[in-house]
Amino acid sequence: MAKKSTTLSAKDRKALAHKYTLPDDLLGPAPAARGRTRGKARARGAEPIGIETRKFYPDFPIGRFEGQPHLVWVAPDLFLHEPQTAKPFRFIRANGEVIAPGRMFTDGGSIPRALWSIPNLSPWTYGPAFLVHDWLFDLHHCDLDTRSFEAVRDIMLEGVRTLMETGVCQMNRLTFDLIYAGSDSLIARAIWDRPGCTLPAQG
């Protein structure tokens, strides 16, 4: 994953500071305004949580990852994913669906800092799967995708199992279950229901 610095627009700085609870000055000085922004993010109410059968490791199909993510440093623990034209990063699910993340901001997996010392449980251990998850969350927040919370959660877990089964990451069923629990938590659902689109311009 390549890393370098980038410059943020005033709109991006404000949205990111809110989403990631960052002090505004951490993202650097704001560039000159380029005109009025268009549209407003639609506020969302909390959706009811339905009854669902608990899934387990073998229930998640194995897909494959292609290409490499390209990350540009923005601020401590915050990056901008810049897709590459040659060999773009993407996840091909077992059902043939292709998910290719575009330009987006990411802080990796939402792993509490207190757990980072646990082997194979950092925000970047399963980076490719976490990037796909962040991309689908952002599409949801920008009203650009109709998948449910559960569907997006399951796609990430398919990615985590794929990384384990293909030997990219160490096989660890306990770690998988911890990631499942975190991605299915009330905190994750609260983030899902939080309004605000932070996707930068695609191009």
N, C-alpha and C positions, 0 to 999 in steps of 0.2 A: 504494500500500500504506500504509494508515494505521498509525501507530505511537504507542503510549502504554505506560505502565508497568502492571505487574500484580503480584499477590501470590501466592506459591507455597506449596503445602502442604509439610509436612515430608517426605512421601513423594516429591513431585515434586522437591524440592531435592536429596534424596539420589540419586535416579535420574539426574537431569540432571548433577549433579556427576561421577558415574561415567561417564556416556555421553560427555560433552563434555570430560572431564578438566579440570574447573573447580575452583578452591578453593571450599570450601563457603561461606565468608563472602562470596564475590562475589555470591551470589544473595540476600543480605539476610537479616535475622533470620527465623527460622522462626515461623510462627503457632502458636497454641495447638493442641494435638492435638485431633482431632475423633473419636477412637475408633480401634479396631483396623482395620487394612486387611484386605481379604479376598483370599485366594488368593496364590500365588507363581508367578513366571514359571518356565516349564519350561526347564531347561538343555538346550542343543542341542549335539550333537557336530558336527564338521566334516563336511559332505556331500562325497562324491567329485565331482571335477570331470570331466565327460564331454567327449568330443570333439565340437566344434561347428564348423560351417563359418563362416568369417569373413564378416560382413555388411558392406555398404557403404551410403553415403548414400542411393542410390535405393531400397534395400531396405526403408526405413522409411516406412510410409504416413503421409499428412498428415491430421491430425485438425483440431480447432478448440477454442479456449479460449473460455469464456464467463464473465462476471462478473469480479470483481476480488478478489484475496487481501486479507485484512485482518490485518495483523500488529501484535501488541502487544509492545512492548519489555519484555524480561525482564532481560537482562544484556548487557554488550558482546558484539556479534555473535550474540546469541541472542534469538529471538522466539517468541511464541505465536501460532499462526494461529487466529483466531476467525472461523468461517464466518458469513456474513451471511444473514439470511432473505430479503431482497430481492436478486435477482440473485446467487445464490451462485456462488462460484468453482468451476469444474469443467472437466474435459477430456473432450471427446467424441472417441473414437477413430474411425478410418476404418471400423471394423467395427460402429459404433453403440454400443459399450460406453461408459457414462458413469462417470467417476471423479471424485467430489466429496470432496476432503479435508475431514475434520472438524477438531476441536480437536487441535492437536499442537504440539510444540516443534520448532523448526528453526533451523539456522545457515546455511541456504542450501546451495549446492553445496559438496561437499567438495573445493575447489580449494586445493592447497598455497599458502600465503602467498607463497612465492617466485615464483609464476606470476601473481600478481594484476596485475603491471605489464604483462602481455601484453594487447594490445587484445582486448576481447570475451571475456576469460577470468577473470572474477571470480565470487565465490560468488552474485551476484545478477543477472548479465547475462541468464541464462536462468531467472530466478526461478520462473515458473509451472511449467516442466518439472521443476525441482529440488524444488518443493513436492510435486508429484505423486509423485515418486520417494521423498521422505522419508515421505510418508503410507503408501505401499505397504510400505516397509521397516518402519515401525512396526506396521502390521497384521500383518506376518509375525512380528515379535518378540513380539506379543501373541497369537499363535495365532489370528488372526482372518481370515487369508487363506491360500490354498493355492498361490498362484502360485510359480513357481520363480525363482531369482535371475536367470536369463537373461530370463525374461518381464518381470520388473520393470525390468531394465536396458533392454530394448527399448522399453517404454512410455515411459520417460524420453527415449530418443533419438527416438522419434516426436514427442514434445513439442518437443524442441530443433529438429528439422527443421521442424515446423509453425511455430515462431516465426521461423525463417529464411525459409521459403517465403512466409509471409504478410507479410513486411516489418516485423514487429515488432522483429526483431533483424537485424543485418547478416549477409548470406550469407557464410559462411567455412567451406570444406570442411576446412581444416587444423584449425580450432578444433573442428569436429564430430569429427574423428578423435581429437583429444586428449581430448575428453570421453568418447568411446567407450572409449579405452584406460584412462582413469582409472576409469570405471564398471565395467570388466571386469577390473580388476586384482586381485591377491591381497589387497591391503589392503581393497578393497571387499568381497571375499568373506569376509574375516575379520570385518568389521563385520556382515555378513549373518548369520554363524554365532554372533556374540556374544549370549549370553542377556540378557534383561532387557527388560521392557515399560515404556516411559516415556510412554504415551499418558495425558493427563489425562482426567478424567471428561467424557463427551460430553453435550451438552445444548444 
